[in-house]
């Protein structure tokens, strides 16, 4: 598997990044629980390859995602050579405190849970929770992250959010090495296009999260008539149903087309795929290995470019 440079950093990452939100066990969103043993076994399997990039967050599962990854690291005798583990800073659960002091506490919590002395990559997570002015003010979260980087606690900084215009503002500060966008660059819609182009021009790594749109592009619109966990209109359901039919005509799983839509784009450094059990690694490899003919892409891409119409309750 081709390893890619993460922006202009010296970090080298696989084109698939292992998402670990579900490893913290979040049944309210995902509809199932993940036990401690399953979570640790999943990370242990990840450590065997071929993916070397793991993404977590201070808030996933109230900290359980980081704790479980930390246990897997301990049981492995440390982080394997060449692996990159990224986390994110978050407000205290149930709090709106996203101050610089909170960022420092968030980092301390992550270091303790993961059992690490330093963090390779840390994202400012969901910055839409506060205004850009609050985030960039003296004593705010961005200043704290930059200070922690200068102190050697963090090696590289990223921003991970939803609203594209806001993420563009953050990249313009030139403080970030990576950006995560979720549910904005998929077969269903591509409102992240300006961010992809801006990140490429700046040498910032673009990390694409949620290529399956919350399940619709894996199980199909009949089983999951939602995108990003929100309702969509009938026109969108019909459009994805047609994508599913076209894929079936070529003997290609819809999930393979959805995943490779992201991985085939040279502007995307890595694509985050959630892994909640060990077999998901092999399943993802299988989707990457599916051969998709140009004729299918020629039929799918016009459908995908219809865009965001019909997708409700997703922040712009």
C-alpha positions in Angstrom: 0.0 0.0 0.0 1.4 3.4 -1.0 2.4 5.6 1.9 1.9 9.3 1.5 3.5 12.3 3.1 1.1 14.2 5.4 1.2 17.6 3.9 4.6 19.2 4.4 5.3 17.3 7.6 7.7 14.4 7.9 4.9 12.1 8.8 4.2 9.3 6.4 0.6 7.8 6.5 -1.5 5.2 4.7 -4.3 6.3 2.4 -6.7 4.9 5.0 -6.9 6.4 8.4 -8.5 4.2 11.1 -11.4 6.1 12.7 -12.1 5.2 16.4 -15.2 7.2 17.3 -17.2 3.9 17.6 -14.4 2.3 19.7 -15.5 4.6 22.6 -18.9 2.8 22.3 -21.5 5.4 21.2 -24.7 3.4 20.7 -26.9 6.5 20.5 -25.2 7.4 17.2 -24.0 4.1 15.8 -26.8 1.8 17.1 -24.4 -0.7 18.8 -22.0 -1.0 21.7 -18.3 -1.9 21.5 -16.8 -3.7 24.5 -13.4 -3.0 25.9 -12.0 -6.3 24.6 -13.3 -5.8 21.1 -11.9 -2.2 21.0 -8.5 -3.3 22.2 -8.5 -6.3 19.8 -9.3 -3.9 16.9 -6.4 -1.7 17.6 -4.1 -4.7 18.1 -5.2 -5.9 14.6 -4.6 -2.4 13.2 -1.0 -2.6 14.6 -0.4 -5.6 12.3 -1.0 -3.3 9.2 -1.5 -2.3 6.4 -2.9 0.9 7.8 -0.6 3.0 9.9 -2.8 6.1 10.7 -5.2 6.2 13.7 -7.6 9.0 14.5 -9.2 9.6 17.8 -10.4 12.4 20.0 -10.5 13.5 23.6 -14.3 13.3 23.6 -15.0 10.0 21.9 -16.9 7.8 24.3 -16.2 10.3 27.1 -12.5 9.4 26.7 -13.0 5.7 26.4 -11.7 5.6 22.8 -8.3 7.1 23.9 -8.2 4.8 27.0 -8.8 1.7 24.9 -6.2 2.7 22.4 -3.8 3.4 25.3 -4.4 -0.1 26.6 -3.6 -1.6 23.2 -0.4 0.5 23.0 0.6 -0.8 26.4 -0.1 -4.4 25.6 1.8 -4.0 22.3 4.8 -2.6 24.2 4.4 0.8 22.6 3.3 2.4 19.4 4.7 0.4 16.4 7.4 2.0 14.4 6.0 4.2 11.6 2.5 4.6 13.1 0.8 7.9 13.4 -1.8 8.5 16.1 -3.8 11.7 15.9 -6.2 13.0 18.5 -8.2 16.2 19.0 -8.8 18.7 21.7 -12.4 19.2 22.9 -14.3 21.1 25.5 -15.1 19.4 28.8 -18.2 17.2 28.0 -21.3 19.2 28.8 -19.3 22.4 28.9 -18.8 25.3 26.4 -15.4 25.9 27.8 -13.0 25.9 24.8 -10.4 28.2 26.4 -6.7 27.9 26.2 -6.7 26.4 29.7 -9.2 23.8 28.6 -7.0 22.9 25.6 -4.1 22.3 27.9 -6.2 20.1 30.2 -7.6 18.2 27.1 -4.0 17.5 26.0 -3.0 16.3 29.5 -6.0 13.9 29.6 -5.1 12.6 26.1 -1.5 12.0 27.0 -2.5 10.1 30.2 -5.1 8.0 28.5 -2.9 7.1 25.5 0.2 6.6 27.7 2.3 8.9 25.6 4.8 11.7 26.4 4.1 13.6 23.2 1.5 13.8 20.5 2.3 13.6 16.8 -0.8 15.3 15.5 -3.6 17.2 17.3 -6.6 18.8 15.8 -8.7 21.6 17.0 -12.0 19.7 17.0 -15.4 21.2 15.9 -14.2 24.8 16.1 -17.8 25.8 15.1 -18.6 25.4 18.8 -17.1 28.9 19.3 -16.6 31.9 17.0 -13.4 32.2 15.0 -12.6 35.4 16.9 -12.9 33.6 20.2 -10.7 30.8 19.0 -7.9 33.1 17.7 -8.0 35.6 20.5 -5.1 35.9 23.1 -5.5 33.0 25.6 -7.8 31.1 23.2 -7.5 27.5 22.0 -5.3 28.3 18.9 -2.7 30.2 20.9 -2.6 27.3 23.4 -2.1 24.7 20.6 0.7 26.8 19.1 2.4 27.1 22.5 2.1 23.4 23.1 3.7 22.8 19.7 6.5 25.2 20.5 7.0 23.4 23.8 7.4 20.1 22.0 4.3 18.5 23.5 2.6 18.4 20.1 4.5 17.9 16.8 1.9 19.1 14.3 -1.5 20.9 14.3 -4.7 20.3 12.5 -8.3 21.5 12.4 -11.3 19.2 12.1 -14.8 20.5 11.6 -17.9 20.8 9.5 -18.5 24.3 8.0 -16.2 24.7 5.0 -16.0 28.5 5.1 -14.9 28.3 8.7 -12.2 25.8 8.0 -11.0 28.0 5.2 -10.6 30.8 7.7 -8.5 28.5 9.9 -6.2 27.4 7.1 -5.6 31.1 6.2 -3.9 31.5 9.6 -1.2 29.2 8.3 -1.0 27.5 11.7 -2.2 24.1 10.5 -0.6 21.1 8.8 -3.7 19.1 8.3 -7.5 19.6 8.0 -10.3 17.1 8.4 -13.6 17.5 6.6 -16.5 15.1 7.3 -19.5 14.2 5.1 -18.6 17.0 2.6 -16.7 15.0 0.0 -18.6 11.9 -0.9 -20.6 10.3 -3.8 -23.6 12.2 -2.4 -22.1 15.8 -2.3 -18.9 17.7 -2.6 -19.2 21.0 -0.8 -15.6 20.5 0.4 -14.2 21.2 -3.0 -13.0 24.7 -2.1 -11.3 23.3 1.0 -9.6 20.5 -1.0 -8.2 23.1 -3.5 -7.1 25.5 -0.8 -5.4 22.8 1.3 -3.5 21.5 -1.8 -2.3 25.0 -2.6 -1.1 25.6 0.9 0.6 22.2 1.3 -1.9 21.2 4.0 -2.9 17.5 4.2 -6.6 17.0 3.5 -8.1 14.1 5.5 -11.5 13.1 4.4 -13.8 11.6 7.0 -17.1 9.7 6.6 -16.9 8.6 3.0 -19.9 6.4 3.5 -22.1 9.3 4.7 -23.1 7.5 7.9 -24.0 4.2 6.3 -26.2 5.1 3.3 -23.3 4.4 0.9 -22.6 1.0 2.5 -26.0 -0.5 3.1 -27.9 1.5 0.5 -30.7 4.1 0.8 -33.4 1.6 1.6 -31.6 0.3 4.7 -30.2 3.7 5.7 -32.4 6.5 4.3 -30.3 9.2 6.0 -27.1 11.1 5.2 -24.8 12.2 8.1 -27.5 10.8 10.4 -30.1 13.2 9.1 -33.1 12.8 6.7 -32.8 13.4 3.0 -35.5 14.0 0.4 -36.8 11.5 -2.1 -34.7 12.9 -4.9 -31.5 12.1 -3.0 -32.8 8.6 -2.2 -33.6 8.1 -5.8 -30.2 9.3 -6.9 -28.3 7.0 -4.5 -30.6 4.1 -5.5 -29.5 4.7 -9.1 -25.9 4.7 -8.0 -26.5 1.4 -6.3 -28.1 0.0 -9.4 -25.3 1.1 -11.6 -22.7 -0.5 -9.3 -24.7 -3.7 -9.2 -24.7 -3.8 -13.0 -20.9 -3.7 -13.0 -20.6 -6.2 -10.0 -19.1 -3.5 -7.8 -20.3 -2.9 -4.2 -21.6 0.6 -3.6 -19.3 0.8 -0.6 -16.3 0.2 -2.8 -17.2 3.1 -5.1 -17.9 5.4 -2.2 -14.5 4.6 -0.6 -12.6 4.8 -3.9 -14.3 8.1 -4.8 -12.2 9.5 -1.9 -9.0 7.5 -2.2 -8.7 8.0 -6.0 -8.5 11.8 -5.6 -4.9 13.0 -5.5 -5.9 15.9 -3.3 -7.0 13.6 -0.5 -4.1 12.5 1.7 -6.0 10.0 3.8 -9.6 8.8 4.2 -11.0 8.1 7.6 -12.9 4.9 7.9 -14.4 3.9 11.2 -13.3 0.5 12.5 -15.3 -1.1 15.4 -14.1 -4.7 15.2 -11.0 -6.4 13.8 -12.6 -7.8 10.6 -13.2 -4.2 9.5 -9.6 -4.0 8.5 -9.9 -6.8 6.0 -13.2 -5.6 4.8 -11.7 -2.2 4.0 -8.8 -3.7 2.2 -11.2 -5.7 0.1 -13.2 -2.6 -0.9 -9.9 -0.9 -1.9 -9.0 -3.9 -4.1 -12.2 -3.9 -6.1 -11.5 -2.9 -9.7 -13.8 -0.2 -10.8 -14.0 0.4 -14.6 -13.9 3.9 -16.1 -17.4 3.2 -17.6 -18.8 3.0 -14.1 -17.2 6.2 -13.0 -18.5 7.9 -16.1 -22.0 6.9 -15.0 -21.6 7.7 -11.3 -19.9 11.0 -11.3 -22.7 13.0 -13.0 -25.1 11.7 -10.3 -22.7 12.6 -7.5 -22.3 16.2 -8.8 -25.9 17.0 -8.2 -24.6 18.1 -4.8 -26.2 19.0 -1.6 -29.8 19.4 -2.7 -32.1 17.4 -0.5 -29.8 16.9 2.4 -31.3 18.4 5.5 -30.1 19.3 9.0 -26.4 19.3 8.1 -24.4 22.4 9.0 -23.2 24.2 5.8 
